[in-house]
Amino acid sequence: MLAVEQSAPDFELPDQDGNPVSLSSLRGKWVLLWWYPKANTPG
């Protein structure tokens, strides 16, 4: 869990074309993360 104003740790995920994108490569740009924690997953 992040605290208010705490920076997120760097991570890498594939984009819509399967190319890796890291959070650090987007530094200085607006970033919106959207996820559904339990959508179509067990648990």
C-alpha positions in Angstrom: 0.0 0.0 0.0 1.4 3.4 -0.9 1.0 6.4 1.3 -0.2 9.7 0.1 2.4 11.4 -2.1 4.6 8.3 -2.1 6.0 7.4 -5.5 5.0 4.1 -7.0 7.8 1.6 -7.5 9.0 1.0 -11.1 7.3 -1.8 -13.0 6.9 -3.0 -16.5 3.8 -4.2 -18.4 3.0 -4.9 -22.0 1.1 -2.3 -24.0 -1.8 -3.0 -26.4 0.7 -4.3 -29.0 2.6 -6.5 -26.5 5.6 -4.1 -26.3 7.1 -3.6 -22.8 6.5 -0.2 -21.2 8.0 0.7 -17.8 6.7 3.3 -15.4 10.1 4.9 -15.4 10.0 5.4 -19.2 6.9 7.6 -18.7 8.4 9.9 -16.1 7.2 13.4 -16.5 4.1 12.3 -18.4 0.5 11.8 -17.1 -0.1 8.2 -16.3 -3.5 6.6 -15.5 -3.6 3.0 -14.1 -6.9 1.2 -14.3 -7.5 -2.3 -13.2 -10.2 -4.6 -11.9 -8.6 -6.6 -9.0 -11.0 -9.6 -9.3 -12.3 -9.4 -12.8 -12.1 -12.8 -14.4 -9.5 -14.1 -11.9 -9.7 -16.7 -9.3 -9.9 -15.6 -5.7 
